[in-house]
Amino acid sequence: MLFVSCRRWWVRCLAIAILSYSSVGQLRADDPPSAVGPVMKLFQSGRLPAERQGTVVEMICNRGNEHDLKVVFDKVVQPDGFPTDLRIKSMGWLSDAATTRKVKPAGDLKALEQLVGSKEPALQMAAIRLASTWKDTGITAALQTLAANGKASPELQRAAIDGLVAIGDAASKETLLKIASSNAAQDLRMKSIAGLVGIDLPVAASQAATTLETASPQDNPAVMLDAFFNRKGGTDALAAALKTRKLKVDVAKTSLRYMYSVGISDAALSGVLSEAAGVASDPPPPTQEQVAKIVGEVVAKGHAARGEKVFRRTDVSCMRCHSVSRAGGQVGPDLSALGGSSPVDYVVNSILNPNLAVKEQYVTRIFVLDNGKAYTGVVIDRDDTRVRIRDAQGKTVIIPTADIDEEVEGKSLMPQGITKFLTHDEVLDLAKFVSELGKPGPYEIRKVPSIQRWRLLAKPAKELTDDVPHLEHIRQFIVGSQPEEWVSAYAKVAGALPLEELRAGKTSTVLILQGEVQVNEPGKVGFKIQSTEKFQAWVDTEAFDNKTDVEAALEAGRHTITVRVEVSSREAPELKVDVLKPTDSTAQFEVVGGT
């Protein structure tokens, strides 16, 4: 009886859905067939549970035709059509549909331009990105204003500049060139030049050379350099423009180090920057006789503790690509057990000649698109519509298959010659450290896991730093924070996080740090906190003050331990948090690592 009743209810819902789809969707005889017809009917019936709405909208955007997408679009632009988070996600899915399937909603789409002026930054950002994907010239004026607004957030400026590049008309180029050649702040000029790379490469190269010539060592050229790295012929154009310029030694070194840190070692640009920096050109790969000599020196003189410090240095960027104890980059192999399974000569060869033997799963591919953009990375997966790669910075890049003009095999993302920044003794120490990983002793794989990948709140609110925060502050400024407000920090192999790396010199400071634990089976989870500094701790939002041994009953899912550390000016301040399973616990969990 219950089955019959449910069946009648479903038939009634389906009938309502069909009528709704016919009227709202405005189906005509010559409309293309929909691959999501039944889903659309359910979606428009008004009987879809709220918790299923996001999944259904994503399915429609992934497979629907232009009329299906128009139904979603109309909901997005209605203030009360979707919850804010679903409006933002839906705009991302609509953008993906336009990029990968070349499909966008039918009819008039000008309503999106209202969202470009939204006072809610996340909503505004999503609208800008979608309108840019659709090359909507109606937002050009708004983008010009945002791009030149020094008070706008860096993310919003970047989105505005990307939008001008996507639209690519004369007005967009004129705006970018005006900012690039103005007396604006260096970071804004560099962002504008990055945009020009996609419109006029020779002009962009000339402007970049001028900007680098006047830059100080404190200016970060990463955004601008990335644009040249991701453009076919970009590094050669920049190298040619720099040949007639005189860069400050430290600016050249900063640019060169960044270039190597993201896996770029193009000969022309490397040569120009190396000469300006006063460092040697890339050395040739060592002969086997040279490797044998270095191996002997590593064994006799290498110092693993000093080598770990070299490994962690930002200019060497080992942790950008490699992880140890599952914390660090995911581009190259995890090195936790490398020393226990590989001889020292293999380690030396891997450092000095990274292209000698690249494992199949880490072979890179270079994709050149029909618009001139070029991407290098390790393929994660691919299908008929898109390829997903992981680049040297650990970012996932989605490339529409239809846009690929050329695909070739690349080199290792660890560039040849990165050791040019190291002294001979530092190379020995680095090799010694890597060769000890996984062996019994201080660098063995530990049985008790620690928080290895921490997240550091980059700009904590005064409510968190001036005094011990209360629960509402934790909810507002930590639980309510956005992912981009945090940066990664990594513990050493033995589990201790060196806090001196996170403070400014010897200056006392307050740090907000957060580790994560994935609980697969609920139960009690223990945290053993060891710190040289005064601290307070919270598991999720439950306060444990300065207790060193903490237990919390956790349900299945992702959980956080937040530690507020008052770092003094002492030498070598540290924080270590082990994650334990109490003897009477049924919990199954793992510490979250990654980048």
C-alpha positions in Angstrom: 0.0 0.0 0.0 2.8 2.3 0.9 4.5 1.5 -2.4 1.4 2.4 -4.4 1.0 5.7 -2.5 4.6 6.7 -3.1 4.3 5.7 -6.8 1.2 7.9 -7.2 3.0 10.8 -5.5 6.0 10.4 -7.9 3.7 10.3 -11.0 2.1 13.5 -9.8 5.5 15.1 -9.2 6.6 14.0 -12.7 3.5 15.5 -14.3 4.1 18.8 -12.6 7.7 18.7 -13.6 6.9 18.1 -17.3 4.5 21.1 -17.3 7.0 23.2 -15.5 9.8 22.3 -17.9 7.6 23.0 -20.9 6.6 26.4 -19.7 9.7 27.7 -18.0 12.2 26.0 -20.3 10.2 27.3 -23.3 10.8 24.1 -25.3 10.3 24.4 -29.1 10.1 21.7 -31.8 13.5 22.7 -33.1 15.3 22.8 -29.8 18.3 20.5 -29.4 17.6 17.4 -27.3 18.5 17.6 -23.7 20.8 15.1 -22.1 19.4 16.0 -18.6 15.7 16.2 -19.4 14.5 14.1 -16.4 16.8 15.9 -14.1 15.6 19.2 -15.4 12.0 18.2 -14.7 12.8 17.2 -11.2 14.8 20.4 -10.7 12.0 22.6 -11.9 9.3 20.7 -10.0 10.1 22.6 -6.8 10.2 19.2 -4.9 14.0 18.8 -5.0 15.4 18.5 -1.5 17.7 21.4 -0.6 20.7 19.1 0.1 20.5 17.7 -3.4 20.2 21.0 -5.2 23.9 21.6 -5.7 24.5 18.1 -7.1 21.7 18.5 -9.6 22.7 22.0 -10.7 26.3 20.8 -11.3 24.9 17.9 -13.4 22.8 20.2 -15.5 25.8 22.5 -16.1 28.1 19.6 -16.9 25.7 18.0 -19.5 22.8 20.3 -20.3 22.2 22.2 -23.5 21.9 26.0 -23.8 18.2 26.0 -22.7 19.0 23.9 -19.7 21.8 26.3 -18.7 19.5 29.3 -19.2 17.2 27.9 -16.5 20.2 27.7 -14.1 21.4 31.2 -15.1 18.0 32.7 -14.4 18.1 31.3 -10.9 21.7 32.6 -10.4 20.8 36.2 -11.3 17.7 36.2 -9.0 18.7 37.5 -5.6 16.6 34.8 -3.9 17.0 32.1 -6.6 19.8 30.2 -4.9 21.7 30.5 -1.6 24.8 32.6 -2.0 27.3 29.7 -2.0 25.3 27.9 -4.7 25.1 31.0 -6.8 28.9 31.2 -6.7 29.4 27.5 -7.4 26.8 27.7 -10.3 28.7 30.5 -11.9 31.8 28.4 -11.8 30.0 25.5 -13.4 28.6 27.7 -16.1 32.1 29.0 -16.8 33.3 25.4 -17.0 30.6 24.6 -19.5 31.6 27.5 -21.7 35.3 26.6 -21.5 35.2 22.8 -21.9 32.0 22.3 -23.9 31.7 25.7 -25.6 28.1 25.9 -24.4 26.5 29.0 -22.7 22.9 29.8 -21.8 20.5 30.8 -24.5 19.0 34.2 -24.8 19.8 37.6 -23.2 22.5 37.3 -20.5 22.9 41.0 -19.6 21.5 40.4 -16.1 24.9 39.0 -15.1 26.4 42.5 -15.4 24.4 43.5 -12.3 26.3 40.9 -10.2 29.6 42.3 -11.5 28.8 45.4 -9.3 27.9 43.3 -6.3 29.0 44.5 -2.9 29.7 40.9 -1.9 33.4 40.2 -3.0 33.0 36.4 -3.5 29.8 36.9 -5.6 31.4 39.8 -7.5 34.5 37.7 -8.2 32.5 34.8 -9.6 30.4 37.1 -11.8 33.5 38.8 -13.2 35.1 35.4 -14.0 31.9 34.1 -15.7 31.4 37.3 -17.7 35.0 37.2 -18.8 34.6 33.6 -19.9 31.7 34.7 -22.0 33.7 37.8 -23.3 30.9 40.1 -22.3 32.0 43.6 -23.4 29.3 45.1 -21.3 31.5 44.7 -18.2 34.6 46.3 -19.8 34.1 49.7 -18.1 33.6 48.1 -14.7 36.7 45.9 -15.2 38.8 49.0 -16.2 37.8 50.7 -13.0 38.6 47.7 -10.8 41.9 47.0 -12.5 43.1 50.5 -11.8 41.7 50.6 -8.3 44.7 50.3 -5.9 42.3 49.8 -3.0 40.7 46.7 -4.4 41.8 43.4 -3.1 44.6 41.7 -5.1 42.3 38.8 -6.0 39.7 41.2 -7.4 42.3 43.2 -9.4 43.7 40.0 -10.8 40.2 38.8 -11.8 39.5 42.2 -13.5 42.8 42.1 -15.4 42.1 38.5 -16.5 38.7 39.7 -17.7 40.2 42.5 -19.8 42.6 40.0 -21.3 39.8 37.5 -22.1 37.7 40.3 -23.8 40.9 41.5 -25.5 39.5 44.5 -27.3 41.4 47.8 -28.0 39.9 49.4 -24.9 41.1 46.6 -22.7 44.7 46.7 -24.1 44.8 50.5 -23.7 43.8 50.2 -20.0 46.4 47.6 -19.3 49.1 49.5 -21.1 48.2 52.7 -19.3 48.5 51.1 -15.8 51.7 49.2 -16.8 53.5 52.5 -17.9 52.1 54.6 -15.1 53.5 55.5 -11.6 51.2 53.0 -10.0 52.5 50.6 -7.4 54.9 48.0 -8.8 52.6 45.0 -8.0 49.7 46.7 -9.9 52.0 47.4 -12.8 53.3 43.8 -12.9 49.7 42.5 -12.8 48.8 44.7 -15.8 51.9 43.6 -17.7 50.9 40.0 -17.0 47.6 40.8 -18.7 49.3 42.4 -21.7 51.2 39.1 -22.3 48.0 37.6 -23.5 47.2 40.5 -25.9 50.5 41.8 -27.2 53.6 39.8 -26.2 56.3 42.2 -27.6 54.8 45.2 -25.8 54.5 43.2 -22.6 58.1 42.1 -22.8 59.3 45.6 -23.3 57.2 46.9 -20.3 58.4 43.9 -18.2 62.0 44.7 -18.9 61.5 48.4 -17.9 59.7 47.4 -14.7 62.3 44.8 -13.6 65.0 47.5 -14.3 63.4 49.8 -11.8 62.2 47.2 -9.4 63.6 46.7 -5.9 64.5 43.3 -4.3 61.4 43.6 -2.2 59.1 43.6 -5.2 57.6 40.2 -6.1 57.7 39.5 -9.8 55.9 36.2 -9.6 52.6 37.1 -11.2 54.3 38.9 -14.1 56.9 36.1 -14.7 54.2 33.4 -14.6 52.4 35.1 -17.5 55.6 34.8 -19.7 56.2 31.2 -18.5 52.7 30.3 -19.6 52.9 31.8 -23.1 54.4 30.2 -26.1 57.6 32.1 -26.8 57.2 34.1 -23.7 60.5 33.4 -22.0 62.4 34.1 -25.3 60.6 37.4 -25.7 61.4 38.5 -22.2 65.1 37.4 -22.5 65.5 39.5 -25.7 64.0 42.5 -24.0 66.2 42.2 -20.9 69.4 42.0 -22.9 69.7 45.8 -23.2 68.6 46.5 -19.6 70.7 46.6 -16.4 68.9 44.8 -13.5 69.9 45.1 -9.9 71.8 42.0 -8.8 69.3 41.0 -6.1 66.3 41.6 -8.5 68.0 39.3 -11.0 68.6 36.7 -8.3 65.0 36.9 -7.1 63.7 36.4 -10.6 66.1 33.6 -11.3 65.2 31.8 -8.1 61.5 32.1 -8.8 62.0 30.8 -12.3 63.7 27.7 -11.1 61.3 27.2 -8.2 58.4 26.7 -10.6 60.3 24.3 -12.9 61.3 26.7 -15.6 64.9 26.5 -16.9 64.7 27.9 -20.5 68.3 28.6 -21.6 67.9 32.1 -23.0 66.1 33.6 -20.0 68.3 31.7 -17.5 71.4 32.9 -19.3 70.3 36.6 -19.2 69.2 36.5 -15.5 72.3 34.5 -14.5 74.6 37.0 -16.0 72.8 39.9 -14.4 72.8 38.1 -11.0 76.5 37.3 -11.3 76.1 33.5 -10.9 77.4 30.8 -13.1 75.4 29.5 -16.1 73.7 26.1 -15.7 76.4 23.5 -15.2 76.3 20.4 -17.4 75.1 17.1 -15.9 78.0 15.5 -13.9 79.9 12.5 -15.4 79.8 9.2 -13.5 83.3 9.8 -12.3 82.2 13.2 -10.8 79.1 11.5 -9.2 81.4 8.9 -7.6 83.6 11.6 -6.1 80.6 13.5 -4.8 79.1 10.4 -3.3 82.4 9.9 -1.3 82.2 13.5 -0.1 78.5 13.1 0.9 79.3 10.0 3.0 82.4 11.6 4.6 81.4 15.2 5.1 77.7 15.6 4.5 75.6 16.8 7.5 72.0 15.7 7.5 70.7 18.3 10.0 72.2 21.2 8.0 70.8 19.5 4.8 67.3 19.6 6.2 67.6 23.3 6.6 68.7 23.5 2.9 65.8 21.3 1.9 63.4 23.7 3.6 64.8 26.9 2.1 62.3 28.8 0.0 64.9 29.7 -2.7 65.7 26.0 -3.2 61.9 25.1 -3.2 62.3 21.4 -2.5 59.1 21.4 -0.5 57.1 23.0 -3.3 57.3 19.8 -5.3 58.2 17.1 -2.7 56.5 15.9 0.5 58.0 14.2 3.5 55.7 12.4 5.9 52.9 13.4 3.4 53.4 17.1 4.0 54.6 19.3 1.1 54.2 19.4 -2.6 52.4 16.7 -4.6 54.2 17.3 -7.9 57.2 15.0 -7.3 57.4 11.7 -5.3 57.1 11.6 -1.5 60.7 11.3 -0.2 59.9 9.9 3.2 61.5 6.5 2.5 63.8 7.4 -0.3 67.1 7.0 1.6 66.0 3.6 3.0 65.5 2.2 -0.5 67.9 4.1 -2.8 71.8 4.3 -2.8 73.6 7.6 -2.4 74.6 7.7 -6.0 70.9 7.7 -7.0 70.2 10.6 -4.7 73.2 12.6 -6.0 72.1 12.0 -9.6 68.5 12.9 -8.9 69.7 16.3 -7.4 72.3 17.2 -10.1 70.7 15.6 -13.1 66.9 15.4 -12.5 66.1 14.5 -16.1 68.3 11.3 -16.0 65.5 9.0 -14.8 62.0 10.4 -14.3 59.4 7.9 -13.1 56.5 7.4 -15.5 53.9 9.0 -13.2 56.0 12.2 -12.9 56.8 12.7 -16.6 55.5 16.1 -17.6 53.5 17.1 -20.7 53.6 20.5 -22.4 50.3 21.7 -23.8 50.2 24.7 -26.2 46.7 26.1 -26.7 45.3 27.8 -29.8 45.4 31.1 -28.1 49.2 30.9 -27.5 49.1 29.9 -23.8 51.4 27.1 -22.7 51.1 24.9 -19.7 53.5 22.3 -18.3 52.6 19.7 -15.7 52.0 16.2 -14.7 48.7 14.8 -16.1 46.2 13.9 -13.3 43.5 12.6 -15.6 41.9 13.4 -19.0 38.7 12.7 -21.0 37.2 13.8 -24.2 36.5 17.4 -23.0 39.4 18.3 -20.7 42.8 17.5 -19.3 43.7 18.1 -15.7 47.3 18.7 -14.9 49.3 19.6 -11.7 51.9 22.2 -12.3 55.2 22.9 -10.5 53.4 25.0 -7.9 51.0 22.2 -7.1 48.0 24.0 -8.7 45.5 22.0 -10.7 45.0 23.4 -14.2 42.0 22.4 -16.3 42.7 22.5 -20.1 39.8 22.1 -22.6 40.7 19.4 -25.1 39.3 21.4 -27.9 41.7 24.3 -27.2 44.9 22.1 -27.4 47.0 23.0 -30.5 50.1 21.0 -29.5 51.1 18.4 -26.9 54.6 17.1 -26.3 56.5 15.4 -23.5 58.4 17.7 -21.2 61.3 17.5 -18.8 61.3 17.0 -15.0 59.6 19.8 -13.1 62.8 19.9 -11.0 64.9 22.1 -13.3 68.5 21.3 -14.3 70.9 23.7 -12.5 68.9 24.6 -9.4 72.0 23.8 -7.3 73.7 26.8 -8.8 72.3 28.7 -5.8 74.0 26.4 -3.4 77.6 26.1 -2.2 79.4 22.8 -2.7 79.1 22.0 1.0 75.3 22.8 0.9 74.9 20.3 -2.0 76.7 17.6 0.1 74.5 18.4 3.1 71.3 18.3 1.0 72.3 14.9 -0.5 73.2 13.6 3.0 69.8 14.6 4.4 67.8 13.0 1.5 69.9 9.8 1.7 69.0 9.4 5.4 65.3 9.7 4.9 63.5 6.5 5.9 66.6 4.9 7.6 66.5 4.0 11.3 67.3 7.1 13.3 66.2 10.7 13.4 64.7 10.6 9.9 62.9 7.3 10.0 59.2 7.0 9.3 57.5 7.5 12.7 54.9 5.2 14.2 53.1 8.1 16.0 51.9 10.7 13.5 52.3 14.4 14.0 50.7 17.4 12.4 53.2 17.9 9.6 51.3 20.3 7.4 50.1 23.4 9.3 48.0 26.2 8.0 49.1 29.7 9.2 46.5 32.5 9.3 48.4 35.1 7.2 46.7 38.3 8.7 45.0 37.4 11.9 42.5 39.9 13.4 43.5 41.9 16.5 40.7 40.0 18.3 42.8 36.9 17.9 46.2 38.3 18.7 45.7 41.0 21.3 44.3 38.6 23.9 43.1 35.0 24.2 40.0 35.0 21.9 36.6 33.9 23.2 34.3 31.5 21.3 32.6 34.1 19.2 35.9 35.3 17.9 36.9 31.7 17.1 33.7 31.2 15.1 34.0 34.6 13.3 37.6 34.8 12.4 38.7 31.2 12.2 35.7 29.0 11.5 34.4 31.8 9.2 37.7 32.4 7.4 38.3 31.7 3.7 40.9 29.2 2.4 42.9 32.0 0.7 43.5 33.6 4.1 45.8 30.8 5.2 49.3 29.8 4.0 51.0 26.4 4.5 53.8 25.8 7.0 55.6 22.4 7.3 57.0 20.6 10.3 60.5 19.1 10.2 60.8 15.3 9.6 60.8 14.7 13.4 57.5 16.5 13.7 58.5 19.9 15.3 57.4 23.1 13.5 60.3 25.6 13.7 58.5 28.8 14.7 61.4 31.1 14.0 60.7 30.5 10.3 57.3 32.1 10.8 58.2 35.2 12.8 59.9 38.3 11.6 63.5 38.0 12.8 63.7 37.9 16.6 60.5 39.9 17.0 57.9 38.4 19.4 54.6 37.7 17.7 51.4 35.8 18.0 50.7 33.0 15.4 47.4 31.3 14.7 48.1 27.8 13.4 45.8 25.0 12.4 46.2 21.3 11.7 43.6 18.9 10.3 42.6 15.3 11.0 40.3 13.2 8.9 38.2 10.9 11.1 36.9 7.9 9.2 35.3 6.1 12.2 34.1 8.1 15.2 35.6 7.9 18.6 38.1 9.6 20.9 41.2 11.2 19.4 44.1 12.4 21.5 46.5 15.4 20.9 49.8 15.7 22.7 51.0 19.3 22.5 54.6 20.1 23.0 55.7 23.8 22.8 58.6 25.9 24.0 56.1 28.9 23.9 52.9 29.8 25.7 49.9 28.5 23.8 46.1 28.0 23.8 44.4 25.2 21.8 40.9 24.4 20.4 39.7 21.2 18.8 37.1 22.5 16.4 35.5 25.1 18.7 36.1 23.3 22.0 38.7 25.2 24.1 41.5 23.3 25.9 43.5 26.4 27.0 47.1 25.4 27.6 46.6 21.7 28.3 49.4 19.6 26.8 47.3 16.4 26.7 43.9 16.7 25.0 41.2 14.2 24.2 38.1 14.9 22.1 35.3 12.7 21.0 35.0 13.3 17.2 32.4 12.3 14.7 33.4 11.1 11.2 34.6 13.9 9.0 37.3 16.6 8.9 38.3 18.2 12.2 40.8 20.9 13.1 43.1 21.6 16.0 43.8 25.4 16.2 46.8 26.6 18.3 47.4 30.2 19.2 51.1 30.5 20.0 52.7 33.5 21.7 56.2 33.2 20.1 58.9 34.9 22.1 62.3 36.1 20.9 64.1 33.0 22.2 66.3 30.9 20.0 64.7 28.0 18.1 61.1 28.2 19.3 59.1 25.0 18.4 55.6 23.5 18.3 54.9 19.8 18.0 51.5 18.1 18.1 51.3 14.3 18.0 48.0 12.7 17.2 47.2 9.6 19.3 44.5 6.9 19.6 43.5 6.4 23.2 43.6 2.8 24.4 39.8 2.6 24.7 39.0 4.5 21.5 37.2 3.0 18.4 38.3 6.0 16.2 40.0 5.5 12.9 41.7 8.6 11.6 44.6 10.1 9.6 46.4 13.3 9.8 45.8 15.5 6.7 48.9 16.3 4.8 49.5 17.8 1.3 50.4 21.3 0.2 
